[in-house]
């Protein structure tokens, strides 16, 4: 019952809190009822989330069978997910991990694998997939981690990825299989800096480009940082994001793969927590209030509701409306 009330309060607060696109990607609030997703054997790893027709879809890796495979689940809110089902039960690569999914021209594209062997799958519905072959970037046959954006022009796909090196590279492709490297997109920082080692990343388009990535100083632990770009070629590092990592389970405060989503009221992020084999969720701080604000916002909602009812009972003119911003 308490959990249900907590969820109701959050929904009420979110409903009356607005945010402009990419208003403050530097600050995040971790959802208090994490984790939101675990694998069939509590082995859920990297996840890629899309929202299609009001339904959230996640593709994530899962090592329950002993060989990492790609799973799919759906949700109406991004918190509670259906039981995951396999979309690639028999991996064709050594590690079918870190899925990256985009929907482009009514076709789903899914890249998964590892540095030495990344493959592309395509699907008309996100459920039934066909293998299109290995990714080729020059002599390289894959990437360690990547974020892909689709466009209506040429080239069709742009990827930001990390290979065996230390920086993020940029590549373009018209078919998602054969790629042309265009050089370094974001270099790693100097020794002792917050991002001297770069890990997983995700890139989001919204009035420009936002990159959120896992970075390490020295031996870590990994922490999220972000960068912005007007064109995807020139990036400006903005530093570490603000997130309360202390709420993660003791001894498991390493973050890695992530997936960003732009909602009407702000950003959401799903991310993997190392050593827990589960996916966690966080809101951009301008999209959801801190816990200390909930009481005030819910009180405001109640007062507004009562006021609206009183106003309606005495109103003589139709067509009068009030809105909270």
N, C-alpha and C positions, 0 to 999 in steps of 0.2 A: 504493500500500500504506500509506503514511504517513497519507494522508487517511482511509483506511478505519479505521485504528487510532484516529485522532483522533475520528472519529464514534463508534466503539465506546466510547471512554473517556467521552465526553459522555453517551451513553445510559446507561452504567453509573452515572455520577455522579448523573444526574437521577433514576434509579430509586430511589436511596436518600436523596434529599433531599426533605423535605416542606416545605409552606408553607401557611399559612392564607390565606383569600381576602383579597385586597388588603392583604397583610401589610406590604409596603414598596414601594409604587409609586414611591417617590422615587429608587430606584437600579436601574439596568439594566446588563446585560452584553451587548455586541454579539457575536453568533455569529461565530466566527472564520473561517468558510468562506463569507462573503458575496461577491457578491450571491446571493440564492437564486432570483431570478426576473428574466429579461430578456424583452423583447418579441421578436416575430418578426424585427425589424430592430434589436434592442437599444434599443427605444424604449418600454419598460414604465414607466408612470407610476403614478398613484394606484391603490391596491388596496383591496379589501374582502374580508375572509376570514371564512368560517364553517366550523365543524366539524360534520358531519352524519353520524351513524352510524359514527363512527370515521374518516371521510374528510374531509380538508381541501379546501375549495373556495375559489378566489380568482377574483374578477372584477376586471380591471384595464384601464386605458386603454392604447392602443397607437397610435402615429402612423406605423406602417410604410408605410401606403398613401398617406400625404400628408394624409389626413383622419382625425382621431382617432376611434377606434372602441373598443368594449368587447369584451374577450376573456375567456375562461374556461379554467381549468386545475384539475387535481386533484392531490392528494398524499397519501401515507400517513403522512407525518411533519411536514409543514410546511416542509421544507428542499428536497427534490427534487420538482420539479413536472413534470407531463406537458406536452407541447407545447400551447400555448394555441390555442384555436380561437375564431373570431369568433361572438359572439351578436348583434351588431348591425353587420353589415358595411357598411351604408349609413346613416350617421348622418342623422337628420332635423334636427339642430341644427348650428350652425357648429362647435362643439367638443364632441364627445360624451365628456366627461372626468369625472374624479373620481367613479367609481361608488360608491354607497352601497347595500348589499344587506342586507335582513333577511328572515327566514323567519317568517311569521305565519299561523296557522290553515291550514297546509299549502299556502300560496301564497308564492312568492318575489316580493318587491318590490324594484325597482332604480330608483334615481334617478340621473340623469346629465345633464350639460350644463354651463351656465355661468350667470353672474349674470342675464343677460337672457333666458335660455331653458333652463330645466330641465324635463326630461320624466320621466314615470313609466312604467316597463314592469312587467308582471306575467307570471309563469310558473308552471306546475304542477310543473316539474322543474328549473328553473334553467338550462335549455338553450334551450327554445323560448319566445320572448317576444312579448307583445302590447303595443303602444303604447296607453297610457291617456290621454295628453294632457299638456299643459303644467301645471306647478305654478303655482298662483296664490296669492299672499300679499298680499291687498289689491290694489293696482295693480301689484305686482311679480310678474314671471313667472319667478322662479328665485332661486337662491342661489349664491354663489361656492364655498362648501363647507358640508357639513352632516353631522350624525350623527343617525340616526333610531332610536328605540326603539319597539317594538310592545308593547301591553298587551292584556289580555283585557277591559278595561272600556271606558268612553267618556270621553274620546276615544280612538280606537284607536292613533293615532300621536302621538308627541312628537318634535319636531326641535329641535336646537340648531344654529344656522347663522350664518354671516357673510354679509352682503350687501355693498353698496357702502360701508357705514359702517365704523367701527373697532371695534365691540363685537360680542359674540356675542348673538344674539337667540334667543328661544324661541317656538315656534309649535306648535299642535295641529291634528289633522285626523282625520276619520273615514274618509276614502277615499284619502288620500295625494296627492290632487290639489288640493283646495281647503283652504287653511290659514288659521288665525286666529292672528295675532301676539299674544303675551301680554306682550311687553316685553323689556327687556334682561335676559339671564341672567348674563352676565359682561362687565363693562366692560373696555376696555383700560386699561393702567396710565398713570400720569402720565409726562410727558417725562423720559427718563433712567432709567426703571424697566426691569426685565427684560422686561416684556411691554407696552411702549408701543404695539406693533403686534401684532395677532393674525392668525394665518394659519389653517392647517388644524387640525382637531380630530377626536377620536373620544370617545364616551361609552359607558361600560360599566356595566351593572347587576350588582351583587353585594354584598348587605348594605349598600345605599346606592348612590350614583352616583359614578363616577370619571370625570373628564374629563382627558385628556391632550391637549395642544395645542402647536402650533408658535408660538413667540413671538419677537419681535425687539426688541432694544434699539438704538435709532438705526438705522443702515443694516444691522444684522445682524452675523453670519449668524444664521439662525433656530436656535433651540434649544428642546428640549421642556420644557414646564412642566406642572404638574398642579393640579387643583382638585377638591374633594369637595363633595357635597351630600346631604342626607337626603331631598330631595323633587324635585330637578331645577329648583327655582325659586330657592332661596337657595344660592349657591355660596360656598365659602371657598377663596381662592387659597393654595396650599401652597408655591409657589416653583418654581424650576427642578429638573428631575430630574438625577441624577448619571449621566453617560454619557461614555465615553471617545471623543469625536468625532475624536481624532487618528488612529484606525485607519481612518477613511474616506480615500478616495483624495485626494492633495494637490490643492487647488484646487476640491474638490467637497464641501466639508464643510457644505453647506446641506441641512437636512432639511425635509420638507413633509408630504404626505399620509400618514396612518397608519391602521392597523387593529388594534384590541385584541382579545384572546381570553383568556377565563379557562379555564385548565386545572386539573386536580385538584391540581397541585403549584405553581400560581402563574400569573402573567400572561405572555403572549407579545405581541409587537408586530411587525408588519410595516410598514415605512415606506419612502417614496420618498426617494432621495438625488438632489438636483438636479444637473444636468449629467452624470450618469452614466446616466440613463434606465433605472434598474434598481430593484428592490425588495430591501431588506435586512431582516434579522431580528434581534431582540434578545429576551432573557429578562429578566424581573424578577429581581433579584439573589438573592432568597431562593428562587427556583425552580431556578436553575442556579448552581453554584459558580464563583468566579473561577478562572482558569487555574492559579494557584498552589495551589489546593486539590485539583486533580484527582488528583495522585499519592496524597495522603493518603486520599481517598475510595475510589479504586480499590484501594489496599492494604487498607483496611477491608473492602471488598467481598470481596477474595480471602481474607482471614483468616476472615471470616464463613463463606464458602463451604466452606473447608477444615474449619473447626470444625463446620459442619453435617454434612459427610460423615463426619467422625470420630464425631460424636455418634450419627449414624444407624447407623453400623456397630456401636456398642456398646449402643444403646438396647434396653431390654427391654420398655418399655411403649409401646403405640401411642398416637397422638393427641397427642403432645407437639410444640408448634410454637414457633418464635422469630420475632420480627419486629424490624426496624430502624425507628427513627423519625427 
